[in-house]
């Protein structure tokens, strides 16, 4: 018993520290959470001051007394990797973070557990002792005493980066910033049957992005005075333009949209901004180039959509914004490329591929960041965006602390690029996330405004000029192999089955449009919808992509079925020849033309179904077409009616009905027999009359010289007893015209 008790006590002692550790409150320099929310100015100049504001939060379990905050200045950093290390470090490191600057401290007093308190510190630039140009650490500490310590110590610390450059650089870094105007897919393939073809939206979510304070509204508003290059998905422009007119929102009740004013205002602001900015248009609907390269290439005609998408991009931007965009840039997802992605990206004339430095990696051990433009063979240029700068504003930027740190990090990286080799001017490109949030856009704009206002180490450059910059000879130009493509991105791609479904929809559209009197009413909305099925929007959203493809195909199939054959339940054919009517129903708004209607008999030796007919049916009408048929034998035959397009392809479902052939009926036989009998009797009578007349002449001694009496009559009855025998008339037709009810129990046909 004693031994067991001892074991239990030992187990308890071993477990207790573990449990205590799991619930332990922060200690040491992590006791208080210090967050720097802003630094002004972000890039100070000589003679000014640096002001840092933020928040202190006591995450410990004890009250902190005699607390004060102070500012620290660390040593200048030695390169871009040093910046990354500082950004990742937490807690206070005395040797690296420097001593507290004299005169910077402010008293806080007591700081209760869980309590937050704002702070603001301001220090003259001269007190920071910034000797050389460079990137410095700037930190804020909170020091005080806790019940566990009898002396004051650092209980919390946060750091940021301070770029310092006293004078303009001799050769400033040329910086290109891509400003993406891209949204998700909002339009369906459906349009109303009115003359204006009122478009149907998947939802009305776009209105919130365009309204004041919305994501896209802020992107345009912030960009007006920024040195950026617009990178636009023309599908967004086409969608907003459709929204300026009458539109309907998809749903059970299909309400009409009411956000025309918001759409008009956004387009107006963008049109004004586009006049002073370079505009690059992506292919319509921003197709997923990597998905096409890795999976679409296995499906015939999948790549053929890129050319039309590029042409439509130029037309759309020019028409809506009144500017001629550049269409010679391709932008794969996250700038990730391999040889197949480059081949697809350049196949439609975009010979400049925007990639990223974490895809086209440097292997030559360069000591500086090289110029973005690199020739990669075949007349193509890789524009290598800087990965660190491009990802600087990813994540949640809604919190002031994260946004402030991202801005300072961006500024520090751009200055460090210039300091890597001050005598060598380079051209750097930034390709941020495709659809920045409002907070991300504000952080991006803040950083770019600071760079422009400072102007001491960088200058803006358009994307077009960046692509023409003289490349570094030592920079990597070899496109990575397919094995190097990130597996995480591969898992998000559209599968081959998706492209097969897209091909099927395109084939169905091709077969459908040839029968239409106004094919443009269908080709335009469906063509755009098919392009949207390949959009980068569907990355990581397989269910959404499949649902959109299904909705497009289902709507197309519904339209094709509006042109159909009315089912016949059967027909009876009396006589050797007759007409069989077949009705074509067109429930479309527009007419159909250049179609052929053909009947095929299952027993052509018994029933010849007649010649095929060219048909035209107006919209909203049904029309019957009569086929002259010939019967060769009695019995039943199955007849199949089928519509064909002008190129000979079957259209729609065939319609089969039964025909009962009764070639010669019993009644007809009786009538014919009676007629023959009358003819025979009449002939006999004429013969007998003429014979009696001849006998009388012979008895009277006629010498044959008198007038011929062969034409005489007996009692005025004439040689034929009056008239020829009456021929039997055609029997009354079996039926009148075709029944208007296609579901009747059966019908006979007109002769």
C-alpha angles and dihedrals in degrees: 000000000000091000092051092050091051092052092050091050091050092051090049092051091049093050098044098072090048093054091044091051092052091056099034119130120235114278138190117013091350096060092096121043107226115192124185105212099178144002122200124229098018090205107026125204132213116288097024136095135247118228122194124189131183149121136284120206123182105223092174130093098240134067114257116221134195089021124172137169125226140177125244131195118204129196124287113273122243104220149333093291089056089056089054092050093051092048091055098045121101131190128029120303107185098201095048101034096050132222125303111274111246114249094018098096124109126189119244100175115197122009112193122209111277092009121131124205131180123233138191126194127184126190129177113247090237090062091058092067094221100178106166133030109267149096115294133190113244117191141181121210134188115210131185147116131284129191088261093057130052094198136055117265140164107278100171139018140181129177139197136178127264117199110205126189119156098193137019117282117252092233113022122211112252108230125197118191119193113215108200121209101188133136138177124272112285105161126079127207089251125105130175120255095248125112092259092051092228106220122236118222124210088228139334096252093116090071090067091053092050098043121094108289092018123129099256093038090055092046091057096039094050094046098058095091099025125103096237139132115236113231105192136187102217089210088071090055092047091049095049090045089054088049092058088069134046111312138165130220117228116243144098093299098026097219120202116253119250104190101093093121093054091050093048092050093050093049090048093053092046092048090055093047093047091061090068101035135068109252123209116188120207117210110285112286092009097263119219100250095187093051089050091048096047101035112004093063089070091062119072115243095009092116092046090081094069095072095052090042090056093047091048090050093059094045094047096050093043093049098045103033100027094231130109107237130207112252098177096095128088122194117195118198111287088351090278112154144171130173094277092050090052091049092053095041092054097040094090097048101275099128095171114076119194107218133159135245092244087061101039095041126192113248101170098078096246114186093212139044107266129223114280100237117086128169108230101180135268092066090294128132128207112213102204112206117205107256097209094049092042092054096040095105102039119120131036109339094167091096113080093223095055093044093049092049092048092052093050092046091052092050092047093051094050091049092047090052088057092046093051090077111357093183094056119073114213137185115229126190127203119202108182128190114305098242111028118195121237092262092047091050091051092050091049091049092049092054094047093048090051092051091049094046092047097039092172100123108012141044130193124256132181121244092244092057092044090058090055096048117123107265125230111254093218096049119109115267102166113110111226121247125252090260089065094057109113112262091213090062093043091059090059096054127112108262126235090256089062091057091047089055090048090051090051092052091049091050091050090049091050091052092046101048095056092068096051126101089210105029093167089073088066105026095060101052095037094044090054092046092053089053089051090055088069096047124134085235090085094063106130092001105094094156093052092048093050091047092052093048090049093050092052094049094044092053092048092049089050091055095048090053091058088078106063148135119263109238117248117206096206146304139222119219116203116191134010095295136024143146124260115200120214120189125217116199121205113190093171122109091237131053128259124226146172092042128139125217115203133183120206123193120216088215108034091175089063100035130021105203095203135240126319117258134218108231139197123184125185120231115277093015140109121213133188122220119198121219120201107226132189125211121210101174141010121263143071127308133180116230123198121203117201134176119221133194122234091267093055100258118140112252122208128337120324119245119221127193137167125249121199109209117205101174101182120010128210092248092056090050092054092049092050092047091051091051093051091050092052091051091051094049092048091052092050092050093051090050093051093047093052092046092054091049091053092050092053092051090051092051091050091054097248111181092204095248096105125088117297111258096189089112096049124115137231109233091339093297095122129222092288099038091249117300136022114263111280113255117229111258124234110276117254109274113265092238142359122239121329118289112256089220108085091194096061122132092253143311144219121226136235117260 
